[in-house]
Amino acid sequence: MRIAGSNGRTTQRALRKAAIELISQHGYHGISLRMLADHVGLQAGSLYNHIKSKQDLLFMLLRSIQEDLIRNAEENLDPIRGTLPRLCTFVNQHIDFHTARKAEVFIGNMELRSLTPENHAVMIGLRKKYEMMLREIVQAGIDECIFNVPEAKITSFAILGMMNGVSNWYQPKGGFTIPELQVRYTEMVLGLLHTSEDIRSRFLARQS
């Protein structure tokens, strides 16, 4: 990758793309700013016009990934009414994001440990914000006697843990399309929530 006649925004995009590629291949501790500069065709010293440090680069990258995920969920959920449709929408957007942006999701999960305590705390706050979106849906279903689980917090963690794994194994040329995966994961989530067979069947029939 080489930046020719670029402005600041173009350079930032190129650095972000290069950072994703290099960190996903070598890990955060396996790369240097010189490697990053070489990858985009910049002098190493000129990187400091765009980033403060390697830690700053990692934090900006991880924060932007999580903020994109939150924004994606908010935009998809905002027009949706009803607990089951909102749950289905949450699952669908999660699977879509985690299959479309596999390398970024991988970095977000694996390199959280590489952040400073201050940056780590910010990321945990953003992750909690996303988890709370799901937890509120689960709690609504418990209150409406749609979901037969004792509480929402651990259940939400279990659902996210199950869905996050799709980014580790999904391949575009594999045996499933994204819509097929979304249906499968919705079925599994409804099963984990112990939704009654009657409610589950009627809802899934309307979605197909």
N, C-alpha and C positions, 0 to 999 in steps of 0.2 A: 504494500500500500504506500502510495506517495501522494503528498499534498502539493498541488501546483496552484499558485496564485490564490491561496485560500484566505478567507477572512476568519475572524475569531470563532464564529459559530461553526463553520465548516471544520476548523481544526479540532474543536471540542468533539464534534461527532466522530471524526476520524480517530481521535485518541480513545474515545469510548469504545468504538468498534475494535480497535487494536487491543485494548485492555481486556475486553471480553475474550477475544481469541487467545491471547497469551496466557491469561490467568487460568482459563479452562484447560489449556494444554499443560502448563508447567506449575500451576499453583501460585498463590500470591508470593510466597517466599522464594519461589524459583525464578522470578523475573526481577529485572532491574529497570530503572528509568532509562538507562542507556539502551536496553533492549527495546523498550517502548519507542524511544526516539528513532532508533534505527528502523523500526517497523513502519513508521509513518514518514520517514525521510526528513526528520528535523535534527538540528543540533541539540545535544543533550541539555545544554544550558538554556535553550529557548523554551524548554518544557515549563520552566518556572514562570513563564508569562501566562500559563494556563492552569497549572496546578501548584499547590504549595509543597507537596511531598507525595511519596508513594502511598502513605496512609490516607492522605486526603483524597487521592484518586480512588482508592478502594472504597472509602466511605461514600463518596459522591456516587459511585457506581451502584453500590448496594442500596443506598437510599433511593436512587432513581428507579431501580427495579421494583422495590417494595411500593413506592408511591404510584408507579404505573399500575401495579396490581390492584391497589386500593381504588384508584380512579376508575379502572376498568370495571370493578365490582359495583361501585357507586352508580356509574352511568348505566349499567345493565339492570340494576335492581330498582332504580328510581321510578320507572313507570309501572312496575309490577305490583299488583295487589294480590293478597291471598297467600297463606303460609306455604302451601305446597308449590304453587307457581314460583314463589320467591326462592324456595329451596332448590327447585329444578334450575332456575336461572343462575343461582350461585354456583351450583355444581358445573353447569355448562360453561360459564365464563372461566372458572378455575381450570377445567380441563383444556379449554381453548388456549389460555395463556401459557399453561405449563407445557403444552406440546409445541406451541409456536415459538417459544423463547427458552428452549431447553438449556442452552449454554448459560444464559443469564440466571436461570433458576438454580442450576448446579452451583454456580459461583455464590449466589445468595445463601445457599444452604451450607456449603463447605467452608466458606471463608468468613463466616460470621465470627468465628473464633480468632481471626487475625486482626480484629478491630481493637482499638484502645478501649478501656472501660467506658469512657465518655461516649464514644461513638457507638459502642455496643449497646449502651443504655437507650440511645435514640432509636436504634434498630428494633430493640425489643418492644419499645413503645409503639412503633409502626406495625409490628407483627401482631401485637395485642389488639390494635385498632381493627385490623383485618379479621382476626379471630372473633372479635366481638360482633362483627356483622353476621357471621354464621351463628354465633351463640344466641343472638337475639331471635333469629328465625327458629332455632331449635326450641328455645324457651316458649315462643309463641305456640309452637306445635304441642308442647307438653301442656300448656295452659288450656289448649283447645281439645285435649285428649286425642290428638291425632298421632302423636309420638308417645310410645309407651316405654320411656326410659326414666330413671329416677332423677336425673339432673342434667343440666345443659353443658356445664363446663368441660368435664372429662369427655363427654360424648362428642363435643365439638373438636377437641384435641384428636380424638380417635378418627373422626371423619377426615380432618385435614391431613393427618398422618397417612391415611389410606390413599387419599387423592394425590398427595405430593409425589408419591412414588412413580406416577405415570411418566414424569419427565426423565426417569432413569432408564426406562426400557422402551418407550414409544419410538417407533421408526416410521417415517412417512410411507415407506414401501412395505410396511408390515401387513398383517392380516386384517386390520381394522381401520375404518375411516373415522374421522373426528366425531361426526354425528353418532356413529355406532358406539364409540367409546363413551360419549356423553350419556347415552341411554343405559349402557351397562353400569356405569358408575352411579347414575341416579337410582337404578334398581338396587345396587349394593348399599347405598346410603339409606334408602328407605327400609331395607332389611335391617341394617344396623340400628335404625331408630325404632324397630319393632312396630312399624306401621302395619295395621291390619291388612290381610290379604284382599279384602273387599275394597278398602280405600285405595290401596296400592294399584290394584288392577284397573279400577275405574279411572284413576288419575293417569296412569301410563297409557291407557287406551285413548284418552283425549290428546295426549302428546304425540301419538304416532300418526 
